[in-house]
Amino acid sequence: MSDQVLTIHRVALAVTGLVLLGAAGVWARLTPAFVMPLDHSGGLVVRASRPLMGSDFAVSIWVPASRQAEAQDAAEAALDFVAQLETQISEWRIDSQISRLNENAGGEFIWVGKDVAELVTQMRHWAQETNGAFDPTAGRTFELWEQARKDKTVPHSSQIEAALATAGFQHLEVKGEYARLTLPGMRLGTGGIGHGWAADRVSAWLSGRGFADHLVDGSGDIAIHGKRGEFPWVLAIRHPRKKTPWVVHADSWVGGVSTSGDYERFFEIDGRRYSHIIDPRTGWPAEGIAGATVFASTAILADVLATAVCVVGTEAGLGLVESIPGVRAVIVRDNGQVVVSKGLRLINSHLEMVP
C-alpha cells in the first residue's frame, strides 16, 4: 500500500494500539458471530470480524437478548458493506476507482462515483487543514520508503526530491462525481484516512438499520455510537513503550478514536530506527513522537489527525488538535513523556475526559 503509513507496519491496532474491553477483560481477535454474555441490563454484545482492507475489520453491536440473531445478521451484512467499499478504494485492485484515478494521473476528469468522490473531497480538505502534514497525494514518496524498508537502504535525496515533485494536494481535483490528479506520475493513497472513512460509513449504515449502539473497528480506526447497554464503551490505549494500557470510557460525544505511532511498526537501516509514518512535506520519516491517540467526533477525523500529529510534533500537534472543537489527544514522545491536550486528564492508568 503506497500510503502515508507503510504497509508492513500497518498492523491491527486493536492489538497494538487500541483494544475493546468487555466484562471478561481484553478481547483478542475473535471469530465471526462471537457473542458476549448477557450484562446486567439483559443485553449482550454481538461481534463479527473479517480480513478486509489489508487488515481486520470488526463490528460490535449491543442489543437486547431478543435481537441477538438479528444483530448477528446485521454485523455480517455490515462487513459485506465494508467489502463493497473496498472494491472502490483499494489501491491493489486494478478495477477500483482509486486505481483508475492513479492510472489516469495527468489526464482529464474521470468518473469515480459518489462514494469515492466524497472520500477524495475529504482527503483534499484535511490535507489543506493540516497544511500538508496529511497528504495522500504523496504516494510515490511512500512507495520509495516502502522499497527502502525492503532493501535496507536509505533513499538518495535526489530520489526523494523526484518523488515529492509528483505530489501536492492542490493537484487533486473533484467535480461532482468526477475527479482527477493533474500531475503525471502522481499517486493517491488511502492510508491515514481510508479505514476511518469506512468505519464512519459502516457506523451510519448500522444506525440507519436500527442498531444505534455499536463500535466499528477498522484496524484501530474506530467509530463509536451509543453505549454498551447502561455503560459507555470502554477502550484500552496502549502506551507505545510500556505494557500497561490506559483505560478510557468513551463519552457520548466521542464518535471516533484512532492511534498512530511506531509501536512495533518501525524499521531499521544501518542501525538507525525509522518511523513507518512519512512526512509528506519533507519526504522523510517523522520523528519525535512514539504514539498519538486522537478522540474526535468522527473516525475519519481521528484517523487523519493521529497521523498529522505524529508528523508535526508535540507542540504543533497540540495546537492542531486544540484548534478543532471537541478534539482531544494523548501524545507520547520518543523519550516516553506523556502529554495530554485540553479536555483530557491522565490519572494513573485511567484517561478521563473533562469539559
Contacts in CASP RR format, 6 or more apart in sequence:
PFRMAT RR
TARGET T0000
AUTHOR 0000-0000-0000
METHOD contacts of the structure
MODEL  1
MSDQVLTIHRVALAVTGLVLLGAAGVWARLTPAFVMPLDHSGGLVVRASR
PLMGSDFAVSIWVPASRQAEAQDAAEAALDFVAQLETQISEWRIDSQISR
LNENAGGEFIWVGKDVAELVTQMRHWAQETNGAFDPTAGRTFELWEQARK
DKTVPHSSQIEAALATAGFQHLEVKGEYARLTLPGMRLGTGGIGHGWAAD
RVSAWLSGRGFADHLVDGSGDIAIHGKRGEFPWVLAIRHPRKKTPWVVHA
DSWVGGVSTSGDYERFFEIDGRRYSHIIDPRTGWPAEGIAGATVFASTAI
LADVLATAVCVVGTEAGLGLVESIPGVRAVIVRDNGQVVVSKGLRLINSH
LEMVP
1 7 0 8 1.000
1 10 0 8 1.000
1 54 0 8 1.000
1 91 0 8 1.000
1 92 0 8 1.000
1 189 0 8 1.000
1 190 0 8 1.000
1 191 0 8 1.000
2 91 0 8 1.000
2 139 0 8 1.000
2 140 0 8 1.000
2 142 0 8 1.000
2 143 0 8 1.000
2 146 0 8 1.000
2 187 0 8 1.000
2 189 0 8 1.000
3 10 0 8 1.000
3 91 0 8 1.000
3 136 0 8 1.000
3 139 0 8 1.000
3 142 0 8 1.000
3 189 0 8 1.000
3 190 0 8 1.000
3 191 0 8 1.000
3 192 0 8 1.000
4 134 0 8 1.000
4 135 0 8 1.000
4 136 0 8 1.000
4 138 0 8 1.000
4 142 0 8 1.000
4 189 0 8 1.000
4 191 0 8 1.000
4 192 0 8 1.000
4 277 0 8 1.000
4 278 0 8 1.000
4 280 0 8 1.000
4 307 0 8 1.000
5 191 0 8 1.000
5 192 0 8 1.000
5 260 0 8 1.000
5 265 0 8 1.000
5 276 0 8 1.000
5 277 0 8 1.000
5 307 0 8 1.000
6 142 0 8 1.000
6 145 0 8 1.000
6 146 0 8 1.000
6 149 0 8 1.000
6 265 0 8 1.000
6 267 0 8 1.000
6 276 0 8 1.000
6 278 0 8 1.000
7 146 0 8 1.000
8 146 0 8 1.000
8 149 0 8 1.000
8 265 0 8 1.000
8 267 0 8 1.000
8 276 0 8 1.000
9 264 0 8 1.000
9 265 0 8 1.000
9 266 0 8 1.000
9 267 0 8 1.000
9 276 0 8 1.000
10 54 0 8 1.000
10 55 0 8 1.000
10 191 0 8 1.000
10 219 0 8 1.000
10 265 0 8 1.000
10 276 0 8 1.000
11 55 0 8 1.000
11 219 0 8 1.000
11 264 0 8 1.000
11 265 0 8 1.000
12 29 0 8 1.000
12 55 0 8 1.000
12 56 0 8 1.000
12 219 0 8 1.000
12 220 0 8 1.000
13 219 0 8 1.000
13 220 0 8 1.000
13 221 0 8 1.000
13 258 0 8 1.000
13 259 0 8 1.000
14 20 0 8 1.000
14 29 0 8 1.000
14 56 0 8 1.000
14 58 0 8 1.000
14 217 0 8 1.000
14 218 0 8 1.000
14 219 0 8 1.000
14 220 0 8 1.000
15 28 0 8 1.000
15 29 0 8 1.000
16 238 0 8 1.000
16 263 0 8 1.000
16 264 0 8 1.000
16 265 0 8 1.000
17 220 0 8 1.000
17 237 0 8 1.000
17 238 0 8 1.000
17 259 0 8 1.000
17 263 0 8 1.000
17 293 0 8 1.000
18 217 0 8 1.000
18 220 0 8 1.000
18 222 0 8 1.000
18 235 0 8 1.000
18 236 0 8 1.000
18 237 0 8 1.000
18 238 0 8 1.000
18 257 0 8 1.000
18 258 0 8 1.000
18 259 0 8 1.000
18 293 0 8 1.000
19 26 0 8 1.000
19 27 0 8 1.000
19 235 0 8 1.000
19 236 0 8 1.000
19 238 0 8 1.000
19 245 0 8 1.000
20 26 0 8 1.000
20 27 0 8 1.000
20 60 0 8 1.000
20 215 0 8 1.000
20 217 0 8 1.000
20 233 0 8 1.000
20 234 0 8 1.000
20 235 0 8 1.000
20 236 0 8 1.000
21 27 0 8 1.000
21 234 0 8 1.000
21 235 0 8 1.000
21 236 0 8 1.000
21 247 0 8 1.000
22 36 0 8 1.000
22 45 0 8 1.000
22 228 0 8 1.000
22 234 0 8 1.000
23 36 0 8 1.000
23 37 0 8 1.000
23 39 0 8 1.000
24 36 0 8 1.000
24 37 0 8 1.000
26 236 0 8 1.000
27 47 0 8 1.000
29 49 0 8 1.000
29 56 0 8 1.000
30 47 0 8 1.000
30 49 0 8 1.000
30 58 0 8 1.000
31 49 0 8 1.000
32 48 0 8 1.000
32 49 0 8 1.000
32 50 0 8 1.000
32 75 0 8 1.000
32 76 0 8 1.000
32 79 0 8 1.000
33 46 0 8 1.000
33 48 0 8 1.000
33 72 0 8 1.000
33 75 0 8 1.000
33 76 0 8 1.000
34 46 0 8 1.000
34 47 0 8 1.000
34 48 0 8 1.000
35 44 0 8 1.000
35 45 0 8 1.000
35 46 0 8 1.000
35 47 0 8 1.000
35 68 0 8 1.000
35 72 0 8 1.000
36 44 0 8 1.000
36 45 0 8 1.000
36 46 0 8 1.000
36 47 0 8 1.000
37 44 0 8 1.000
38 44 0 8 1.000
38 65 0 8 1.000
39 228 0 8 1.000
39 229 0 8 1.000
39 230 0 8 1.000
39 231 0 8 1.000
40 230 0 8 1.000
41 229 0 8 1.000
41 230 0 8 1.000
42 64 0 8 1.000
42 65 0 8 1.000
43 62 0 8 1.000
43 63 0 8 1.000
43 64 0 8 1.000
43 65 0 8 1.000
43 229 0 8 1.000
44 62 0 8 1.000
44 63 0 8 1.000
44 65 0 8 1.000
44 68 0 8 1.000
45 60 0 8 1.000
45 61 0 8 1.000
45 62 0 8 1.000
45 228 0 8 1.000
46 60 0 8 1.000
46 61 0 8 1.000
46 63 0 8 1.000
46 68 0 8 1.000
46 71 0 8 1.000
46 72 0 8 1.000
46 75 0 8 1.000
47 58 0 8 1.000
47 59 0 8 1.000
47 60 0 8 1.000
47 61 0 8 1.000
47 75 0 8 1.000
48 58 0 8 1.000
48 59 0 8 1.000
48 72 0 8 1.000
48 75 0 8 1.000
48 76 0 8 1.000
48 78 0 8 1.000
48 79 0 8 1.000
49 56 0 8 1.000
49 57 0 8 1.000
49 58 0 8 1.000
49 59 0 8 1.000
49 79 0 8 1.000
50 56 0 8 1.000
50 57 0 8 1.000
50 58 0 8 1.000
50 79 0 8 1.000
50 82 0 8 1.000
50 83 0 8 1.000
51 57 0 8 1.000
52 79 0 8 1.000
52 82 0 8 1.000
52 83 0 8 1.000
52 86 0 8 1.000
53 82 0 8 1.000
53 86 0 8 1.000
53 90 0 8 1.000
53 194 0 8 1.000
53 195 0 8 1.000
53 198 0 8 1.000
53 218 0 8 1.000
53 219 0 8 1.000
54 219 0 8 1.000
55 195 0 8 1.000
55 218 0 8 1.000
55 219 0 8 1.000
56 217 0 8 1.000
56 218 0 8 1.000
56 219 0 8 1.000
57 79 0 8 1.000
57 82 0 8 1.000
57 198 0 8 1.000
57 216 0 8 1.000
57 217 0 8 1.000
57 218 0 8 1.000
57 219 0 8 1.000
58 216 0 8 1.000
58 217 0 8 1.000
58 218 0 8 1.000
59 75 0 8 1.000
59 78 0 8 1.000
59 79 0 8 1.000
59 202 0 8 1.000
59 206 0 8 1.000
59 214 0 8 1.000
59 215 0 8 1.000
59 216 0 8 1.000
59 217 0 8 1.000
60 75 0 8 1.000
60 214 0 8 1.000
60 215 0 8 1.000
60 216 0 8 1.000
60 217 0 8 1.000
61 71 0 8 1.000
61 74 0 8 1.000
61 75 0 8 1.000
61 206 0 8 1.000
61 211 0 8 1.000
61 213 0 8 1.000
61 214 0 8 1.000
62 213 0 8 1.000
62 214 0 8 1.000
62 227 0 8 1.000
62 228 0 8 1.000
62 229 0 8 1.000
63 70 0 8 1.000
63 71 0 8 1.000
63 211 0 8 1.000
63 213 0 8 1.000
71 211 0 8 1.000
74 206 0 8 1.000
74 209 0 8 1.000
74 211 0 8 1.000
78 202 0 8 1.000
78 205 0 8 1.000
78 206 0 8 1.000
78 216 0 8 1.000
81 201 0 8 1.000
81 202 0 8 1.000
81 205 0 8 1.000
82 198 0 8 1.000
82 202 0 8 1.000
85 115 0 8 1.000
85 198 0 8 1.000
85 201 0 8 1.000
86 93 0 8 1.000
86 198 0 8 1.000
87 93 0 8 1.000
87 95 0 8 1.000
87 96 0 8 1.000
88 96 0 8 1.000
88 97 0 8 1.000
88 98 0 8 1.000
88 113 0 8 1.000
88 115 0 8 1.000
88 116 0 8 1.000
89 96 0 8 1.000
89 97 0 8 1.000
89 98 0 8 1.000
89 115 0 8 1.000
89 116 0 8 1.000
89 119 0 8 1.000
89 190 0 8 1.000
89 194 0 8 1.000
89 198 0 8 1.000
90 96 0 8 1.000
90 98 0 8 1.000
90 99 0 8 1.000
91 98 0 8 1.000
91 99 0 8 1.000
91 102 0 8 1.000
91 189 0 8 1.000
91 190 0 8 1.000
92 99 0 8 1.000
93 99 0 8 1.000
97 112 0 8 1.000
97 113 0 8 1.000
97 116 0 8 1.000
98 112 0 8 1.000
98 116 0 8 1.000
98 188 0 8 1.000
98 189 0 8 1.000
98 190 0 8 1.000
100 110 0 8 1.000
100 112 0 8 1.000
101 110 0 8 1.000
101 112 0 8 1.000
101 116 0 8 1.000
101 120 0 8 1.000
101 179 0 8 1.000
101 180 0 8 1.000
101 181 0 8 1.000
101 188 0 8 1.000
102 181 0 8 1.000
102 186 0 8 1.000
102 187 0 8 1.000
102 188 0 8 1.000
104 110 0 8 1.000
104 180 0 8 1.000
104 181 0 8 1.000
105 181 0 8 1.000
105 183 0 8 1.000
105 184 0 8 1.000
105 185 0 8 1.000
105 186 0 8 1.000
105 187 0 8 1.000
106 180 0 8 1.000
106 181 0 8 1.000
106 182 0 8 1.000
106 183 0 8 1.000
106 184 0 8 1.000
106 185 0 8 1.000
106 186 0 8 1.000
107 180 0 8 1.000
107 181 0 8 1.000
107 182 0 8 1.000
107 184 0 8 1.000
108 180 0 8 1.000
109 173 0 8 1.000
109 175 0 8 1.000
109 178 0 8 1.000
109 179 0 8 1.000
109 180 0 8 1.000
110 178 0 8 1.000
110 179 0 8 1.000
110 180 0 8 1.000
111 177 0 8 1.000
111 178 0 8 1.000
112 120 0 8 1.000
112 177 0 8 1.000
112 178 0 8 1.000
112 179 0 8 1.000
113 177 0 8 1.000
114 177 0 8 1.000
115 201 0 8 1.000
116 179 0 8 1.000
117 174 0 8 1.000
117 176 0 8 1.000
117 177 0 8 1.000
117 178 0 8 1.000
117 179 0 8 1.000
119 190 0 8 1.000
119 193 0 8 1.000
119 194 0 8 1.000
119 197 0 8 1.000
120 172 0 8 1.000
120 174 0 8 1.000
120 179 0 8 1.000
120 188 0 8 1.000
121 174 0 8 1.000
122 193 0 8 1.000
122 197 0 8 1.000
122 300 0 8 1.000
123 136 0 8 1.000
123 169 0 8 1.000
123 172 0 8 1.000
123 188 0 8 1.000
123 193 0 8 1.000
124 169 0 8 1.000
124 172 0 8 1.000
124 174 0 8 1.000
126 134 0 8 1.000
126 193 0 8 1.000
126 301 0 8 1.000
126 304 0 8 1.000
126 308 0 8 1.000
127 134 0 8 1.000
127 135 0 8 1.000
127 136 0 8 1.000
127 137 0 8 1.000
127 168 0 8 1.000
127 169 0 8 1.000
127 172 0 8 1.000
128 169 0 8 1.000
130 304 0 8 1.000
130 305 0 8 1.000
130 308 0 8 1.000
130 312 0 8 1.000
130 320 0 8 1.000
132 168 0 8 1.000
132 169 0 8 1.000
132 280 0 8 1.000
132 281 0 8 1.000
133 279 0 8 1.000
133 280 0 8 1.000
133 281 0 8 1.000
133 307 0 8 1.000
133 308 0 8 1.000
133 311 0 8 1.000
133 312 0 8 1.000
133 320 0 8 1.000
134 192 0 8 1.000
134 193 0 8 1.000
134 280 0 8 1.000
134 304 0 8 1.000
134 305 0 8 1.000
134 307 0 8 1.000
134 308 0 8 1.000
134 311 0 8 1.000
135 167 0 8 1.000
135 168 0 8 1.000
135 169 0 8 1.000
135 280 0 8 1.000
135 281 0 8 1.000
136 169 0 8 1.000
136 172 0 8 1.000
136 188 0 8 1.000
136 189 0 8 1.000
136 190 0 8 1.000
136 191 0 8 1.000
136 192 0 8 1.000
136 193 0 8 1.000
137 167 0 8 1.000
137 168 0 8 1.000
137 169 0 8 1.000
137 171 0 8 1.000
137 172 0 8 1.000
137 181 0 8 1.000
137 186 0 8 1.000
137 187 0 8 1.000
137 188 0 8 1.000
137 189 0 8 1.000
137 280 0 8 1.000
138 163 0 8 1.000
138 164 0 8 1.000
138 167 0 8 1.000
138 168 0 8 1.000
138 278 0 8 1.000
138 280 0 8 1.000
138 283 0 8 1.000
139 163 0 8 1.000
139 166 0 8 1.000
139 167 0 8 1.000
139 186 0 8 1.000
139 187 0 8 1.000
139 188 0 8 1.000
139 189 0 8 1.000
140 163 0 8 1.000
140 166 0 8 1.000
140 167 0 8 1.000
140 185 0 8 1.000
140 186 0 8 1.000
140 187 0 8 1.000
141 160 0 8 1.000
141 163 0 8 1.000
141 164 0 8 1.000
141 167 0 8 1.000
141 278 0 8 1.000
141 280 0 8 1.000
141 283 0 8 1.000
142 189 0 8 1.000
142 278 0 8 1.000
142 280 0 8 1.000
143 163 0 8 1.000
143 187 0 8 1.000
144 155 0 8 1.000
144 159 0 8 1.000
144 160 0 8 1.000
144 163 0 8 1.000
145 155 0 8 1.000
145 274 0 8 1.000
145 278 0 8 1.000
145 283 0 8 1.000
145 285 0 8 1.000
147 155 0 8 1.000
148 154 0 8 1.000
148 155 0 8 1.000
148 269 0 8 1.000
149 267 0 8 1.000
149 269 0 8 1.000
149 274 0 8 1.000
152 269 0 8 1.000
152 270 0 8 1.000
153 269 0 8 1.000
154 269 0 8 1.000
154 270 0 8 1.000
160 283 0 8 1.000
160 284 0 8 1.000
163 283 0 8 1.000
164 283 0 8 1.000
166 183 0 8 1.000
166 184 0 8 1.000
166 185 0 8 1.000
166 186 0 8 1.000
166 187 0 8 1.000
167 183 0 8 1.000
167 186 0 8 1.000
167 280 0 8 1.000
168 183 0 8 1.000
168 186 0 8 1.000
171 181 0 8 1.000
171 182 0 8 1.000
171 183 0 8 1.000
171 186 0 8 1.000
172 179 0 8 1.000
172 181 0 8 1.000
172 182 0 8 1.000
172 188 0 8 1.000
173 179 0 8 1.000
173 180 0 8 1.000
173 181 0 8 1.000
173 182 0 8 1.000
181 187 0 8 1.000
181 188 0 8 1.000
190 197 0 8 1.000
192 221 0 8 1.000
192 260 0 8 1.000
192 303 0 8 1.000
192 304 0 8 1.000
192 306 0 8 1.000
192 307 0 8 1.000
193 300 0 8 1.000
193 303 0 8 1.000
193 304 0 8 1.000
194 221 0 8 1.000
194 300 0 8 1.000
194 303 0 8 1.000
195 218 0 8 1.000
195 219 0 8 1.000
195 220 0 8 1.000
195 221 0 8 1.000
195 299 0 8 1.000
195 303 0 8 1.000
196 218 0 8 1.000
196 221 0 8 1.000
196 223 0 8 1.000
196 258 0 8 1.000
196 298 0 8 1.000
196 299 0 8 1.000
196 300 0 8 1.000
196 302 0 8 1.000
196 303 0 8 1.000
197 299 0 8 1.000
197 300 0 8 1.000
197 303 0 8 1.000
198 218 0 8 1.000
199 216 0 8 1.000
199 217 0 8 1.000
199 218 0 8 1.000
199 221 0 8 1.000
199 222 0 8 1.000
199 223 0 8 1.000
199 256 0 8 1.000
199 299 0 8 1.000
199 300 0 8 1.000
200 223 0 8 1.000
200 256 0 8 1.000
200 298 0 8 1.000
200 299 0 8 1.000
200 300 0 8 1.000
202 216 0 8 1.000
202 223 0 8 1.000
203 214 0 8 1.000
203 216 0 8 1.000
203 223 0 8 1.000
203 224 0 8 1.000
203 225 0 8 1.000
203 255 0 8 1.000
203 299 0 8 1.000
206 212 0 8 1.000
206 214 0 8 1.000
206 216 0 8 1.000
206 225 0 8 1.000
207 214 0 8 1.000
207 225 0 8 1.000
212 225 0 8 1.000
212 226 0 8 1.000
213 225 0 8 1.000
213 226 0 8 1.000
213 227 0 8 1.000
213 228 0 8 1.000
213 229 0 8 1.000
214 224 0 8 1.000
214 225 0 8 1.000
214 226 0 8 1.000
215 222 0 8 1.000
215 223 0 8 1.000
215 224 0 8 1.000
215 225 0 8 1.000
215 233 0 8 1.000
216 222 0 8 1.000
216 223 0 8 1.000
216 224 0 8 1.000
216 299 0 8 1.000
218 299 0 8 1.000
220 257 0 8 1.000
220 258 0 8 1.000
220 259 0 8 1.000
221 256 0 8 1.000
221 257 0 8 1.000
221 258 0 8 1.000
221 299 0 8 1.000
221 302 0 8 1.000
221 303 0 8 1.000
222 235 0 8 1.000
222 256 0 8 1.000
222 257 0 8 1.000
222 258 0 8 1.000
222 299 0 8 1.000
222 302 0 8 1.000
223 255 0 8 1.000
223 256 0 8 1.000
223 298 0 8 1.000
223 299 0 8 1.000
224 233 0 8 1.000
224 250 0 8 1.000
224 254 0 8 1.000
224 255 0 8 1.000
224 256 0 8 1.000
224 257 0 8 1.000
225 255 0 8 1.000
226 233 0 8 1.000
226 252 0 8 1.000
227 233 0 8 1.000
227 252 0 8 1.000
228 234 0 8 1.000
231 249 0 8 1.000
232 249 0 8 1.000
232 250 0 8 1.000
232 251 0 8 1.000
232 252 0 8 1.000
233 249 0 8 1.000
233 250 0 8 1.000
234 247 0 8 1.000
234 248 0 8 1.000
234 249 0 8 1.000
234 250 0 8 1.000
235 247 0 8 1.000
235 248 0 8 1.000
235 250 0 8 1.000
235 257 0 8 1.000
236 245 0 8 1.000
236 246 0 8 1.000
236 247 0 8 1.000
236 248 0 8 1.000
237 245 0 8 1.000
237 246 0 8 1.000
237 247 0 8 1.000
237 248 0 8 1.000
237 259 0 8 1.000
237 293 0 8 1.000
237 330 0 8 1.000
237 351 0 8 1.000
238 245 0 8 1.000
238 246 0 8 1.000
238 259 0 8 1.000
238 263 0 8 1.000
239 245 0 8 1.000
239 246 0 8 1.000
239 332 0 8 1.000
239 338 0 8 1.000
240 261 0 8 1.000
240 262 0 8 1.000
240 263 0 8 1.000
240 290 0 8 1.000
240 291 0 8 1.000
240 332 0 8 1.000
241 290 0 8 1.000
241 332 0 8 1.000
241 336 0 8 1.000
244 349 0 8 1.000
245 349 0 8 1.000
246 330 0 8 1.000
246 346 0 8 1.000
246 349 0 8 1.000
246 350 0 8 1.000
246 351 0 8 1.000
247 349 0 8 1.000
247 350 0 8 1.000
247 351 0 8 1.000
248 295 0 8 1.000
248 350 0 8 1.000
248 351 0 8 1.000
248 352 0 8 1.000
248 353 0 8 1.000
249 353 0 8 1.000
250 257 0 8 1.000
250 295 0 8 1.000
251 353 0 8 1.000
253 297 0 8 1.000
253 326 0 8 1.000
254 295 0 8 1.000
254 296 0 8 1.000
254 297 0 8 1.000
254 353 0 8 1.000
255 296 0 8 1.000
255 297 0 8 1.000
255 298 0 8 1.000
255 299 0 8 1.000
255 302 0 8 1.000
256 295 0 8 1.000
256 296 0 8 1.000
256 297 0 8 1.000
256 298 0 8 1.000
256 299 0 8 1.000
256 301 0 8 1.000
256 302 0 8 1.000
257 293 0 8 1.000
257 294 0 8 1.000
257 295 0 8 1.000
257 296 0 8 1.000
257 299 0 8 1.000
257 302 0 8 1.000
258 293 0 8 1.000
258 294 0 8 1.000
258 296 0 8 1.000
258 299 0 8 1.000
258 302 0 8 1.000
258 303 0 8 1.000
258 305 0 8 1.000
258 306 0 8 1.000
259 291 0 8 1.000
259 292 0 8 1.000
259 293 0 8 1.000
259 294 0 8 1.000
259 306 0 8 1.000
260 277 0 8 1.000
260 291 0 8 1.000
260 292 0 8 1.000
260 306 0 8 1.000
260 307 0 8 1.000
260 309 0 8 1.000
260 310 0 8 1.000
261 275 0 8 1.000
261 276 0 8 1.000
261 277 0 8 1.000
261 289 0 8 1.000
261 290 0 8 1.000
261 291 0 8 1.000
261 292 0 8 1.000
261 306 0 8 1.000
261 310 0 8 1.000
262 273 0 8 1.000
262 275 0 8 1.000
262 276 0 8 1.000
262 277 0 8 1.000
262 290 0 8 1.000
262 291 0 8 1.000
263 290 0 8 1.000
263 291 0 8 1.000
265 276 0 8 1.000
266 273 0 8 1.000
266 274 0 8 1.000
266 275 0 8 1.000
266 276 0 8 1.000
267 273 0 8 1.000
267 274 0 8 1.000
267 276 0 8 1.000
268 274 0 8 1.000
274 285 0 8 1.000
275 285 0 8 1.000
275 286 0 8 1.000
275 287 0 8 1.000
275 310 0 8 1.000
276 285 0 8 1.000
277 285 0 8 1.000
277 286 0 8 1.000
277 307 0 8 1.000
277 310 0 8 1.000
277 311 0 8 1.000
278 284 0 8 1.000
278 285 0 8 1.000
278 286 0 8 1.000
279 285 0 8 1.000
279 286 0 8 1.000
279 311 0 8 1.000
280 311 0 8 1.000
281 311 0 8 1.000
286 310 0 8 1.000
286 311 0 8 1.000
286 313 0 8 1.000
287 334 0 8 1.000
288 313 0 8 1.000
288 314 0 8 1.000
288 333 0 8 1.000
288 334 0 8 1.000
289 309 0 8 1.000
289 310 0 8 1.000
289 313 0 8 1.000
289 314 0 8 1.000
289 331 0 8 1.000
289 332 0 8 1.000
289 333 0 8 1.000
289 334 0 8 1.000
290 332 0 8 1.000
290 333 0 8 1.000
290 334 0 8 1.000
290 336 0 8 1.000
291 310 0 8 1.000
291 331 0 8 1.000
291 332 0 8 1.000
292 306 0 8 1.000
292 309 0 8 1.000
292 310 0 8 1.000
292 317 0 8 1.000
292 329 0 8 1.000
292 330 0 8 1.000
292 331 0 8 1.000
292 332 0 8 1.000
293 306 0 8 1.000
293 329 0 8 1.000
293 330 0 8 1.000
294 301 0 8 1.000
294 302 0 8 1.000
294 305 0 8 1.000
294 306 0 8 1.000
294 309 0 8 1.000
294 321 0 8 1.000
294 327 0 8 1.000
294 328 0 8 1.000
294 329 0 8 1.000
295 302 0 8 1.000
295 327 0 8 1.000
295 328 0 8 1.000
295 329 0 8 1.000
295 344 0 8 1.000
295 353 0 8 1.000
296 302 0 8 1.000
296 305 0 8 1.000
296 324 0 8 1.000
296 326 0 8 1.000
296 327 0 8 1.000
296 328 0 8 1.000
297 326 0 8 1.000
297 327 0 8 1.000
301 324 0 8 1.000
301 327 0 8 1.000
302 327 0 8 1.000
305 320 0 8 1.000
305 321 0 8 1.000
305 324 0 8 1.000
305 327 0 8 1.000
305 329 0 8 1.000
306 329 0 8 1.000
308 317 0 8 1.000
308 320 0 8 1.000
309 317 0 8 1.000
309 320 0 8 1.000
309 321 0 8 1.000
309 329 0 8 1.000
309 331 0 8 1.000
312 320 0 8 1.000
313 331 0 8 1.000
314 331 0 8 1.000
314 333 0 8 1.000
314 339 0 8 1.000
317 329 0 8 1.000
317 331 0 8 1.000
318 329 0 8 1.000
318 331 0 8 1.000
318 339 0 8 1.000
318 341 0 8 1.000
321 327 0 8 1.000
321 328 0 8 1.000
321 329 0 8 1.000
321 341 0 8 1.000
322 341 0 8 1.000
322 342 0 8 1.000
327 341 0 8 1.000
328 340 0 8 1.000
328 341 0 8 1.000
328 342 0 8 1.000
328 343 0 8 1.000
328 344 0 8 1.000
328 353 0 8 1.000
329 340 0 8 1.000
329 341 0 8 1.000
329 344 0 8 1.000
330 338 0 8 1.000
330 339 0 8 1.000
330 340 0 8 1.000
330 341 0 8 1.000
330 344 0 8 1.000
330 346 0 8 1.000
330 351 0 8 1.000
331 338 0 8 1.000
331 339 0 8 1.000
331 340 0 8 1.000
331 341 0 8 1.000
332 338 0 8 1.000
332 339 0 8 1.000
333 339 0 8 1.000
338 346 0 8 1.000
340 346 0 8 1.000
340 351 0 8 1.000
343 353 0 8 1.000
343 354 0 8 1.000
343 355 0 8 1.000
344 351 0 8 1.000
344 352 0 8 1.000
344 353 0 8 1.000
344 354 0 8 1.000
345 351 0 8 1.000
345 352 0 8 1.000
345 353 0 8 1.000
345 354 0 8 1.000
346 352 0 8 1.000
END
